[in-house]
Amino acid sequence: MNTIPEIQAEIERLSEQRTELYTELSRARERGLSETVRQEIKQIDERLQALWDGHRAERARIRFGEREDIVRRARAEDRLDRAA
């Protein structure tokens, strides 16, 4: 599992790379190479989405604890509600 600073650094690096690819895409259209660049941008977008998902999950873990603990507490609370 990556730490938040590691995830943020990777997001920053990929965002810069994507910006460069968009610039290259505008030039690639003139040379007919736009499909290759589009595929690279799509791959970066997918990776960025996964990184943001990981970032949100890590922040939630830090704030609320491990997922298993949360589920265990919720089930215990549900049992108490049903017993009352």
Wavefront OBJ file of the C-alpha trace (Angstrom):
o trace
v 0.000 0.000 0.000
v 1.307 3.425 -0.907
v 1.364 6.395 1.390
v -0.560 9.547 0.543
v 2.607 11.530 -0.352
v 3.723 8.728 -2.696
v 0.307 8.632 -4.351
v 0.249 12.428 -4.702
v 3.739 12.430 -6.232
v 2.690 9.797 -8.776
v -0.494 11.744 -9.583
v 1.583 14.891 -10.136
v 4.075 13.055 -12.365
v 1.361 11.455 -14.493
v -0.574 14.724 -14.755
v 2.516 16.471 -16.110
v 3.098 13.619 -18.541
v -0.533 13.830 -19.685
v -0.182 17.589 -20.250
v 2.864 16.955 -22.434
v 0.943 14.303 -24.365
v -1.954 16.689 -25.027
v 0.554 19.165 -26.438
v 2.067 16.380 -28.518
v -1.420 15.341 -29.640
v -2.010 18.739 -31.209
v 1.215 18.313 -33.182
v 0.623 14.621 -33.920
v -2.601 15.350 -35.777
v -0.548 17.120 -38.414
v 1.644 14.024 -38.821
v -1.169 11.474 -38.541
v 0.114 9.935 -35.279
v -2.777 11.016 -33.090
v -4.163 7.519 -32.377
v -0.977 6.393 -30.611
v -0.937 9.509 -28.459
v -4.644 9.120 -27.673
v -4.021 5.582 -26.442
v -1.212 6.800 -24.182
v -3.472 9.520 -22.767
v -6.224 6.965 -22.173
v -3.814 4.697 -20.273
v -2.630 7.607 -18.141
v -6.235 8.635 -17.425
v -7.038 5.098 -16.258
v -3.947 5.030 -14.041
v -4.818 8.457 -12.607
v -8.335 7.255 -11.811
v -6.914 4.236 -9.982
v -4.496 6.458 -8.062
v -7.279 8.836 -7.001
v -9.354 5.839 -5.882
v -6.377 4.628 -3.841
v -5.868 8.120 -2.426
v -9.497 8.308 -1.269
v -9.328 4.799 0.204
v -6.127 5.579 2.097
v -7.565 8.809 3.498
v -10.677 6.921 4.620
v -8.515 4.230 6.220
v -6.526 6.844 8.118
v -9.665 8.649 9.243
v -11.945 5.724 10.067
v -9.643 2.716 10.463
v -9.302 -0.545 8.605
v -12.279 -1.710 6.562
v -12.661 -4.915 8.584
v -12.883 -2.907 11.826
v -15.541 -0.632 10.344
v -17.618 -3.606 9.189
v -17.228 -5.288 12.582
v -18.412 -2.134 14.404
v -21.352 -1.709 12.021
v -22.455 -5.310 12.525
v -22.195 -4.981 16.296
v -24.221 -1.763 16.157
v -26.812 -3.470 13.957
v -27.122 -6.339 16.453
v -27.632 -3.836 19.275
v -30.331 -2.041 17.284
v -32.168 -5.300 16.615
v -31.918 -6.326 20.276
v -33.439 -3.053 21.470
l 1 2 3 4 5 6 7 8 9 10 11 12 13 14 15 16 17 18 19 20 21 22 23 24 25 26 27 28 29 30 31 32 33 34 35 36 37 38 39 40 41 42 43 44 45 46 47 48 49 50 51 52 53 54 55 56 57 58 59 60 61 62 63 64 65 66 67 68 69 70 71 72 73 74 75 76 77 78 79 80 81 82 83 84
